[in-house]
Amino acid sequence: MTSTTSTPRLEEITPANFEAATGIRVRPDQEFAVSPVMQSLAEAYVHPTGVAWPRLIVDGDRPVGFLMAFFDIDWHGDGTLFRSGLWRLNIAADEQGRGYGRFAVESVAAEIRRRGGNRFYVTWHPGPNGPENFYLGLGFRPDGETSEGETVGVLELDGPEEA
């Protein structure tokens, strides 16, 4: 159970927390919908600096999840459209249902706003055991397109958060 005095936070992936990050596992019935953390970290490495934003989600001293956001990614790979959003979200199987996914989405939204963005994109696998209801519940709406077989959702953001 989550402690009432503890607040989740994001940590950069470092040599000190690398094994904790790569140890995050979703439920087996969700594995089809999200790549393992190790693959995400490899993808972050091969993109230009600043595009991928991998973070470990920690509550107290417990690693509870992993997220990887993207900022100003060349959506079509041809320089015509740039977007920011959530690339990956892995909440540990035994930590789900405790608000960490919402925390992750809110954290990425705040970072997009901080960087001057006003639209937040995410993709999800449709179907049973997929995250569609989670994202719809947070206000994302399908924009009518797909990316690599996944539904593309967008959330309109208000202006920058107050400091």
N, C-alpha and C positions, 0 to 999 in steps of 0.2 A: 504494500500500500504506500502511496506517496505521502511523504511527510508534509504537514501543514506549514512547517517553517522553511521548507526547501522550495526553491524556485528553479524551474528548468533554465538552462542557459546553453548557448552555442559555443563550441570550442573549435578553433582551427585544428586540422589534422596535423599532428606532429609525430616525431618518432616516439614520444612518450605515450601517445594514445592511439597509435596506429593499430595495434593488435586489438584494442577494445573496439575500435571502429569496424575493423574487418570481421569481428566476431558477432556483429549484429545480424540476427536472422529473423525474418518474418515467418508467419505461420506457413507450413507446407502448402496449404491450399491457396496461398497468395504468391508463391514463388513465380508463377507464370506472368505476374503483373509487374514485377519490378526486378531489375538486375541486382546481383549481389554487390555489396559495398566495394569489393575488390575491383570489379569491372568499372564501377563509377570512378574510382580513384585513378584507374588507368586511363579512362576517357578524359578526366580532368587534366591529366598530365600531357595528353597529346593536343589539347586545344591551346590557342594563344593565351598568354597570361591575362588573367582578369575575366575571362569568359566564364569559366566554371568556378563555383564557390562551394566547395565541399565543407561540411561542418558536422561534428559529432554533437548530438543532443545529450546533455548530461543533466541529471537531477541529483543534487547532492554530490555523492561520489560515484553514482551509478550511471554507466552509459545506457541510454534508453532508446536511442535511435540515431539515424543518420539522414542528412538531407544534402542534396546538391542542387543549388540554384544555378541559373545561367543569366548572364547580363550581356545585352547587345549581341546576341548570337545571330549570325547570318543565316536566317531561317531557311531560305531556299538555296543557299550556297552560291549565290550569284551577285551578291551585293545590293539586291533590290529591297530587302525587307529585314529589319533587325528587331528582335524581340527579347524580352526578359521574363523569367518565370522560374518555376520549379521543375527540375529535371528528374530528380529521384527523391523518394521519400520511403525510408525503411524504418518502421517502428518495430522494435523487438517484440516477438510473439507474446511474451509474458508481460509486456508493458502497454499493450494496446488497450484502448478504452479509458485512458487516464488523462486525455487532453494533450498528449505530446504531439500528435499530428496537427491539431489546431494551433498549438504553440509554434510549430515549424512553419506552417503556412503564414501565420501572422508575422513571424520574424522575417520571412522572405518578402512579404508585402512591405514591411517597414524599410527593408534595405532597398527595394525597388523605388519606393517613394524618396528615400534619402538620396538616391542617385538621379532623381528628377523624372522617374517614370510614372505613368498613370494607368498602365495596363499590365496585368499579371496573367501569364499564360501557363497552362499545364496540359499534359496529355495523359489519357488513361485508357487502359484496356477495357472495352465494354464487356458486359456479361456478369454471370454469377461470381461472387468472391472478388470481383474487381472493386476499385475504389470510387466508382462513379457516384454513388450516393453520398459518400464522404465529401467529395468536391462540390457536388450540387448543393449540399447542405451548408457549405461555406459561401455560397453565392456565385460560384463559377457557372457559366452558361456555355453550352456547346456553341461554337461559332460557325458550324456547318462544314468545317473541313476536317480532314483526317491527316495524320502524319504517321507513316509506317504502320498503318492499320489501327492506329489509336485515335480516339476522339480528341479533338483540340478544344479546350475550354478556356474562357477568358473571364477575368474579374476586373471590372473597372474600379480603379483606386481613387480615393479622394486625394487631395493635395498632401504635401509633406507633413509628416507627424510633427507635433510640437515637441521640442526638446525638453 
